[in-house]
Amino acid sequence: MIRRTPTMIPMSDADVQEIRDLVVDQKSRFEAKQKTLLAMKKVAEHPIQPNDPETLPWFQLLVAERNRRLGIPAPNT
């Protein structure tokens, strides 16, 4: 294989900083995607149960928001 000298592309400091910013953005998006996939995996392994004491307040908020959007009056308790 014949080796050649690397091509030198003239870049300013702003170009280098832009590339660094893009790399940081790509890494943060990848980490967010991995975090979301991990959360989805946990939900798939342990689905949310409406009577689970750990998720009951969250589930009640979802139901209240759904009822508010649909115009269903809140029950008087």
C-alpha positions in Angstrom: 0.0 0.0 0.0 1.3 3.4 -0.9 1.3 6.0 1.9 0.7 9.6 1.1 1.1 12.7 3.2 -2.0 13.7 5.1 -4.1 16.5 3.5 -3.9 19.6 5.6 -7.1 21.6 5.7 -6.7 25.2 6.8 -9.0 25.7 9.9 -9.5 28.7 12.0 -10.0 28.6 15.8 -13.7 29.1 15.2 -13.8 26.0 13.0 -12.1 23.9 15.6 -14.4 25.2 18.3 -17.4 24.4 16.2 -16.3 20.9 15.7 -15.7 20.5 19.4 -19.2 21.8 20.1 -20.6 19.3 17.6 -18.8 16.4 19.3 -20.1 17.5 22.7 -23.6 17.7 21.3 -23.3 14.3 19.7 -22.0 12.7 22.9 -24.8 14.3 25.0 -27.5 13.1 22.5 -26.0 9.6 22.6 -26.0 9.5 26.4 -29.6 10.8 26.5 -30.6 8.1 24.0 -28.8 5.4 26.1 -30.6 6.7 29.3 -33.9 6.6 27.5 -33.3 3.1 26.2 -32.3 1.9 29.7 -35.5 3.4 31.2 -37.6 1.7 28.5 -35.9 -1.6 29.2 -36.7 -1.2 32.9 -40.3 -0.5 32.1 -40.5 -3.5 29.8 -39.1 -5.7 32.5 -41.3 -4.3 35.2 -44.4 -2.7 33.8 -46.2 0.0 35.8 -49.0 -1.3 37.9 -51.7 1.2 38.9 -51.8 -0.3 42.5 -48.0 -0.2 43.0 -47.4 2.1 46.0 -44.2 3.4 44.3 -46.0 4.6 41.1 -49.5 5.3 42.5 -48.9 9.1 42.9 -47.5 9.3 39.3 -50.4 7.2 38.0 -53.0 9.5 39.8 -51.4 12.5 38.2 -51.7 11.0 34.8 -55.4 10.1 35.3 -56.1 13.7 36.7 -54.3 15.3 33.7 -56.3 13.0 31.3 -59.6 13.9 32.9 -58.8 17.6 32.9 -58.0 17.5 29.2 -61.2 15.5 28.4 -63.3 17.8 30.6 -64.2 15.1 33.1 -65.0 16.7 36.5 -62.7 15.6 39.4 -64.4 13.3 41.9 -65.3 14.9 45.2 -63.3 13.1 47.9 
